[in-house]
């Protein structure tokens, strides 16, 4: 994993949420390990199927959205920390610090912490 992977991965998520193109959702989800777990900024723990279901109905729900990945730090070869900035029409609407753990080149777990 590297900065480019993280940026492309979040570009696909933003494209799905912004434009609702199914290929973007599929590409985004395909990067996740079958045992994937997300801990959201609200402390919810979502497995891959729950994330898939939550995103399935969200296509096109965020016009103007882009997601910028910044300050990527490789903690170990399989653990990365970065800042994820959500923008709508160029204005920041949310920032979170994220830790991502990989296994075999796939995202195994992600922990998001909101930055206020």
N, C-alpha and C positions, 0 to 999 in steps of 0.2 A: 504494500500500500504506500502511496505517496500523496503529495499535495494534489497532483493531477487526478488521481483516483477519487479523492475526497471531493474535489471540485466537480468533476463529471457526475459523481453519484448524487450530489445535492442539486446539480443542474437538472437532472432527470426528475427528482422530486418536485422541484420548483415548476418545471414544465408541466408535470401532471396536474399540480394544484392550480396552476395558472391557465393552462390550455385544455386540459382534459384528454390528452392523447394517450390512449391505452398502451401504446408501445413504450412510452416513457415510464408508466407505472410498472409494466412488466420488467423493464430493464432495471429499474430501481430495486424491485423486490428480488430479482435474480441474484443480486449481490449479497444477499443475506444467507447465512447458514441455516439449515433446517431447524436447528435448536436455538435460533436467535431469540434474544430477550432485549427489550427496550425499557429503561426506567426513564419515564418522562419528567419534565420539570415539575409536575404536580405529584410526583412520587408513585404514579401508577406503574405497574409492571405488566408489559404487554408481550405476549409471545408473537411469533411470526404470523400465525393465522389471525389473531386479534388485530394486529397492525394492518394486515391485508384487508380485513373487513372494514376497518376504520377509514382506510385510504380509498377503498373502492368507491365510496359515495362522495368523495371530496374532489373529484376531478373537475377542474374549471371553477372551483369555489373561491379562488384568490387571484382575481385579475391584477396584473401589474407586479406580481410577486417575483422576486429573485432572491437567491440565497448565496451569500458570500462566505467563503471559508478563509479564515485568517489565523495567523500565529500557530501553525501546525508544529507540534513537538512530538518527536518519536521518543516515547518513554522507554520502550523496548522494541525489538523488531516486530512485535505483534500488538503493541499497545500505543495508541496515539491520543494526544489531547489537542484540541483546537477550539477556536472561537467560531461560532456559527451565527452569522448576522442575517436576519430576515429584513428585506426591504420591499416596500410597495411603491412603485413609481419613483424609485430612488431615495425614498425616505425610510430610515430605520424604524421598524415597528417591533423588533424583538432581537435580543442578543442572548445567547446561551454559551456556556462552556461545556464542551462535550468530551467524554473519554470513550474511545472505541477500541474494542478488543477483537482481533481477527483470529480465525483458525482456518488454515488451508486456503488463504486468500479470500475468504468470505467473512462478512461481519458476523461475529458471534454474539456480542453484547454491546450495547450503547447506553451510557448514562448521561443524561442532560441536566444541567443546573442553570436555572435562569439567572442572568446578570441584570440587576436593576440599576 
